[in-house]
Amino acid sequence: MTNEMVQQDVQLMESVLLQGDLSKLNPSQRVNYYQKVCQSMGLNPLTRPFDYINLNGKLTLYAKKDAADQLRNLHGVSIDDVDIVETDTQFIVKVKGHNKDGRTDVEVGVVNKTDMRGDLAKAQMKAVTKGKRRLTLSLCGLGWLDETEIQTIPDAKPVIVDTNTGEIVNKLSEPAPVEEDRPYDPPVFKKRFETLVSVLQKKYKDLKVTDPERKVLASAVDTIFTGEKTKRYEFSKWLTGTASTKDMSPYHVKALLTVMEVNSFEDAPSGVSISEIRSCHSEALRAQGQEEFPFADPK
């Protein structure tokens, strides 16, 4: 490559970085840019921590859950408190936290009650997830959009780009349709839950949970039973042997958060990452000869 061609590439990269439109890069430049972004943040590009969207006529990157998970571990991000406020139409979640350097921050996640096909429990947990991911990106000094945010932007269109070649496969692909919830026989659900608890107990001898996690779980279960405490306690007693979420074992808390909404558990106490929890989740499924867990978000 001649010096003139190199200079042209440099100028193009500078223009793209200033304008934020990755469509102007050729495929090899897109691959190079993606890898350098991951490298600069200490992220593993093989896990595809970012995906592409067309936003306001520009091709850009957004952070996926894997990016938040890895950044949380790298920067030691911990959640200190989760405050959930319910209005007539929305769940508003304020999340406080800090990183390993002691820097603190507060972020907010807001989700409409009509989201998640009107499932209030899932909508609430989505708001928690949204707030926690926004907090993580903020504490890590990134102004990136998170995937929970692009779902609420009407003009944001996911774009499929081959991360190996950099080729744009589908410029305006629509999100994959969400599968409908299916009913599960209670004994089947309980057996799967107990299998996940067993897997967690075998892998982690001293699993811990935070107060915010217990608070999120209690609020989610309460939402499912629309505030009817007797039913909520009966459900908890039937499933875990303990009526109150305050008295549940850490393994029951983690497992119940997982089966109710896979993406709701993102903290990693005792060094347990979200990917490890999902690995346990998959192992529990395989032990039951199943492909998906009841009440889990198909995404």
N, C-alpha and C positions, 0 to 999 in steps of 0.2 A: 504494500500500500504506500502510495507516494505521500510526501509531507502535505501536499494540497488536499488529498483525500482525508488524511487524518484531521487536518484543520476543519474541514467541512463537517466531519463527524462530531468534533468537539463543539462546533457552533450549533449543530442540530440538537445535541444533548442539552446545551445551555438553553436553547429556545424552548425545548420541551419542558425542562425543569421550571422555567419562568412561567410558561403558559399552562402547564399541567395537562397537556394532551399527548398521551402515549401513542395515539394512532399514527402520529407523524414519524414514529420510529419504524425502521424496517424490522422484520422478525428477529434477526440475530441481535439487533440493538435492544429489543424488548427483553430478550432472554438475559442479556448482559445487565440491563438496568434492574430487572427483577432480582437477580442474584446479588448484585451490589447492594440493593436495599436491604435484603435479608442479612448479608454479611455485616453491614454497618450497624445493624441492631442485634447481632448475635443470634439470629433465628435460623432454623434449619429449612432451607428452601424445598427439600424433599417432602415436607409435610404440607406444602402449599398454604403458608400462613396468610397469603393475600390472594384475592381474586379481582377480576376486572369488572368495572361497570361503565356504562355510558351515561354521564351526568352532565346536563347542560351542554350537550353536543361535544363533550370531551371524554376521551377514554382515560380512565384513571384507576388507581388501586384502592381497595378497601380492606380493612383488617378483619379476618375471620376469627373464630373462636380459638383456633390453634395459635394464632399470633398473641392473643390476650393471655392464653395459658402459659406460653413460653416466656412472655415478658414478665408475667407475675412471678415466675420462679427466678428469672434472671435478676430482677430488681427487688426481690423480697417484698412484694406488695402484700399487705395484710389488711383485711377488712375489720374495722373497729366497731362499727355500728350500722345497723340498717333500720331506717325509719319509714314505715309504710303508711301512707295516707290514702284513704278511699273516698272518692267523691261520687256523685251520681253517675258520672260517665267515664271516670278514669281511675287508674291506680298510679299514684305518684310516690316514687321511692327515692329517698335521700340516703346516699351511702357515704360513710366516712371511712377513711383509711390512711395508711402510711406506708412508706417504703423502707428499705433497710438502712437508709441514711437518715431516717427520722423525719423526712419531709411529709407533711400531712396535706390532705386535699379532701374536697367534698364534691360529689357529682350527683346528678339527678337522672332517673329513668322514668319516663312517662309512657303508659300504654293505655289505649282505649279498651273499655270493657267489651267492645264488640270484636276485638281481635281474638285470634285463636278460636274462631268459629263460636264465639260467645261463651267459651269455657272460662269462667271467672278465675278458677284456681290457676290455670295455665297462663292466663293474661297477667295475673298478679306476679307469678314467678318469672314471666318474661320481663316485666318491669324491673324486678330485682336483678336479673341477669344483665339487662341493659345498663342499669346504674353501675353495677360492678365492673362491667367492661369499659364503660366510659371513664370510670375512676382509674382503672389500670392504665389506659392509654394516656390519660392526663398526667398521672404520676410519672410516667415514663417519658414525658415531654413530647408526645405525639398528638398532632391535630387531625389524625386520620378518622374517617368514618368507620364505624363498626357495622357488621352485617345486620345487627338488630335494628340499626338506624335506617339502613337503605330500604328496608321493607316498608318503611312509612313515608318514603319520598316518592311521589307519583311518577316523576320523570326519570327516576333511576332505573336503568335497564341492565340486568346482568349480561355480561359478554363472555363467551367461552373463548379462551385463548390457550393454545397448546403450550404448556410451560417448557416443553423440551425444544420446540422449534420456534416459538414466538408467533406462530401463525394465528390469525383471527379466524376461528371456526364459524362462529355465529355472531354477527354484529349486534343483533337485538333479540337475544333469546329471552323467553319469558321464564320465570321461576317454575320449577317442576311443581305440578299440582300436589297438594297435601292429601295424603290418604285419609279416608274417613276413619273415625274411631270405630272400633269393633268391640262388641261386648265380650267379656271374659267370665268364665265360670269362677265364682269366688274361691273354691278349693284350689283351682289351677293357679290363680293369681297368688294365693298365699304360699303355695309350694314354690313358685318362682321367686317370690320375695325371700323366703327362708333359704333358698339356694344361694342367692346373692349375699345374704348375711353370712352364710357359712364360708363362702369364698373370701369375703373380706376378713373374717376372723382368722382364716388360715394364712393369709398373706401379711396381715398387719397385726402384730401382737399388742400394740399400744396406740390404737387409733384414737384421735381426740376430735371433739367438735367444739365450735365456738358458740357463744351465746347468740350472736346474730343468726347463725344457722338454725338453732332451735326456735328462734323467734319467727323466722321465715316459714319453717315447717308447721308450727302451731297455727300461724295465720292462714297458711294454705289449706290445711285440713279443716279449719273453721269455715273457710270460704266454701269448701265442697259441701259441707252440711249446713250452709247458710246460717251459721251461728247457733245451731241446735246442739248444745254441749253434750246432752245425753247420748245422741247418736255419734258425736265425735269421739267421746270416751269409749263407747261400745266398739267402734271401729278400731281404735288404737289398741284396746284390750284384746280384741279378737286377733289382730294382726301381729302384735309384738308382745302381748302378755302384760303390757303396762298401759294404763289409761291416759296418763299425762305425758306429753312430749318432754317435759322437764326431767322426767325420771327414765326416759328411754336410754338404752345403751348407745354409745357412739355408733356402733355398727348398725343398729336399727335406724338411727337418724340418717346416716349416710345412704343406707339402702332405700329408705322411704323417699328421700329427696330424689334419688336416682330414678326409681320406678315411676314416680309421679311426673317428673319432668327432667329428662336427662341433662339438659343444659343448665339446670338451676344450680347444680353443685360445681362451683369453680374454684373455691378456696382449696388450699392444699396444706392443712395442718399436718405436722409430723413428717413433712417432706413427701406427702402423697399427692401426686399430680392428677389433674383431670383425666389425662390419658391413661393413667394407671387405674383409676376408678372405672373408666370405660372398658379397660381390659378385663377387669373383674366382672363387669356387666356382661361382656361377651362370653366369658368363661361360664358364667351362670346359665346363659342361654344355651350354650353347647351342651352343658350337663343335662338340660331338659329336652334337648333335641329340637329347640325352637329357634326362630329367626328374629323375633322381636319381642319386646317386653310389653306387658299391658300398661296402658296409661303413659307410655313413653312417647315423646314428641318424635314423629317419624323423620324430622329433619336431623 
